[in-house]
Amino acid sequence: MAHFKDNITADSLAERALFHLKYSRGKDLRSATTFDKMMCFSHVVRDMAVDGFIATQRQYLDTDVRRVNYLSMEYLIGKMLANNVVALGIVNESREALKQLDITVEEILELDVEAGLGNGGLGRLAACYLDSLATMELPAYGYGIRYEHGIFRQEFENGWQKERPDEWLALGYPWELVRPEYTLPVCVYGRVKKNFQPGKGASDVWEDFQVFEAVPFDVPIIGYGVNTVNMLRLWKSQPAEGFRLDVFNQGDYVRAVEEKNWAENVSKVLYPSDYTYAGKELRLIQEYFLASCSVRDIIRRYRKTHSDFTKFAEKNVVQLNDTHPTLAIVELMRVLHDEERIPWDKAWEITTSTFCYTNHTLLAEALEKWTVDLLQRVLPRHMQIIFEINHRFLQKVEINHPGEGELMRKVSLIEEGAHKQVRMANLCVIGSSKVNGVSALHSELLKTETMPEFDKVYPGKFTNVTNGITHRRWLIKANPELSELISDQIGEEWMKDLSKLEGFQDAASKRTVQKRFMEIKRAKKVELCETIKELTGYLVSPDSVFDVQIKRLHMYKRQLLKAMHIIHLYNTIKKNPKATVQSKTFIFAAKAAPAYLIAKSVIKLINTMAEVINNDVDVAGRLKVVFLPDYNVSLAEKIIPAADISEQISTAGLEASGTGNMKLSLNGALTVGTWDGANIEIAQHVGEDNIFIFGNRTEDLAVLRRKGYNPWSYVDKSEDLQAVLEAIRDNIFDRTQPDLFKDLYNEVTEHGDFYFYLADYEEYIKCNEEVDKLYAKPSKWAEKAILNVARMGWFSSDRSIQDYCNDIWYLERTPVDMTADIL
Ligand code: 26W
């Protein structure tokens, strides 16, 4: 099939770039900065994407194909240029072309803009899924918010995290296309009036609301080696035209302009706390903003080829990425019932057949619950609809489960109490046809522990889709050296179909391959050493073991347990300076939610430890600790290929899946992990001999909780643990501030050690000793690392998307024909 990159040469790319330099940026080669060159080259690549994009959209329209609409408050897409160049297959042509602009590929890639429109796992997963959907030629739309400020930039001041605004749009973003013609109005506040019409009865009318607008910006998502270019549509809020005309007409011009502000604020900033739900009014409006305009955009598109809604659910599936876009369910009901006048039952049937919901966490503090008061004030009609949904639902439950009051109370949309609240997860389950968790364990716990009543009410609705990652970014792009080694051994087929990576297993025992693998690992470590020096000033050795823990900072993820291990090693050496300790560099990177004070203390502790340990001559050459600031997608791409050890040490039962664990293993790091989330499935795939599993399992912890867990019982037994805890309690790393880490000490002792640090401590130390023993046998280590790479094929996001297609979405592959005219 013809491809839209056909006939592209280095010369034609250079020519187009010079054209953009002149006419999009108003510069010539002499005055152009590196940034100008990055922008104009990105525009060349975007132009190519637009050719595919138009053809793709036309194909979907002409064939009236069933589509998936992925609704997510977060997309951590990271830098796009390198990925797009790889997807289009124009790497070599680009290298040549850029020479003609007197610049190297590396120089312009460094200046590419990182779009950090997400917090962590959930947002990065959405980005991996968009990549897979396009590559698998599936009809898909991503919907999100174009936050003016994405996740904050993290700096350290005296070891403490400081948040700085992310200004990703300040110099322009080359990948988006603004589409003012698809602007939509959005309404909030106001009240509902009963309207009686003779002969037609009563209807509910929402009135006196305030209006603002949503402008879509489209980011093309280029499939790898195919013609498909899907889109990520990001909404920006703005005041409606004629905004506050009432005030304006009163002659109060300044106030009218001032009041414009709140509309602009809706898409101003990404809420930076994951796992803790705060209940803020602006966040509610953000969620409704995404839900409302996305739903109406989907309807607008559907209406191009349909005059009624009978086929709406057949032609559309809407996937809710966690509960954040839940109001989309209510909004679709409102449009179908209130605006389209479709009877309630019919509207409800269409709605529930359209939506599906993915749950990403079981942590109670992350569960979204909006108070009835707030919902009533911001979205009065939606609150009524929620009550009506609940009323009808509970009536049915009553019929099928008579007398089960406790069950009724648990499944109700409304949590009773002094302040009545709407449980968004319940609304998602009731309003969706399928509900999935993100790993085998997590989906099982969701069904049996978190929502057993719903599993009873809706047998068969709950299912699992284990997360995956795109190997195009996380292996081909991030680690071209390892990719080349793999291709040398098994050919290039694996790049299109990651299950083929299996073939690489046979190479694991070959000395020559082991040697090359370790050489590549070392080269990536040398590169990372350079980055570490730039970011922290510390010099670390590429000959030490790189032990990596990179993820959001949260007590359940237990970065503090890693810190305790490091203190244990430090104490060991200080007690006996001749002790043999494997030379290690501990690498952390993590952002803490700005209001999560204890998490911020963990950052300060590790930074304080780093300063002492890295400058202590007793441990020199053996221990180094670095906390890299501002963890983001680009930094992950540098750390992951250089990792020897991947720390996945969450409290069992609490990490829904993890996806960093997959990226690290795919790049040949050995996992040290608990029996949690996708670690379990990773163990099953790579083989339990090729992973280090330790600690209490979910069911063990359940027993401990039931019996009454006492962290002190572990302290009493272990002098080593006592010394580690005292080091934290008394802050041996900075005696001038002895009380600095009391809260951390109390967390794992006095306050009951909610996340079972002490219960897992001893096994963790032992497990790390096993790791060191293995590292002392380089050939064995290399073999296991290669087996990790070779056996990770199943964790491709292509497999996850295939699972979604088979079990939830039922989409058809729709290859895009480029032979038709595209002009
Ligand atoms: C309302 C505040 C809020 C914001 C974000 C609560 C919860 C979230 C997310 C659900 C947190 C999150 O990112 N969860 C992670 O999702 C990943 C993708 O499925 C999983 O791999 C991680 O294990 C899970 O923690």
Boltz pocket constraint, residues with backbone or C-beta under 6 A from the ligand:
constraints:
  - pocket:
      binder: B
      contacts: [[A, 119], [A, 120], [A, 121], [A, 122], [A, 123], [A, 125], [A, 273], [A, 274], [A, 275], [A, 276], [A, 277], [A, 278], [A, 322], [A, 359], [A, 360], [A, 361], [A, 366], [A, 367], [A, 368], [A, 438], [A, 467], [A, 654], [A, 655], [A, 656], [A, 657], [A, 658], [A, 659], [A, 677]]
      max_distance: 6.0
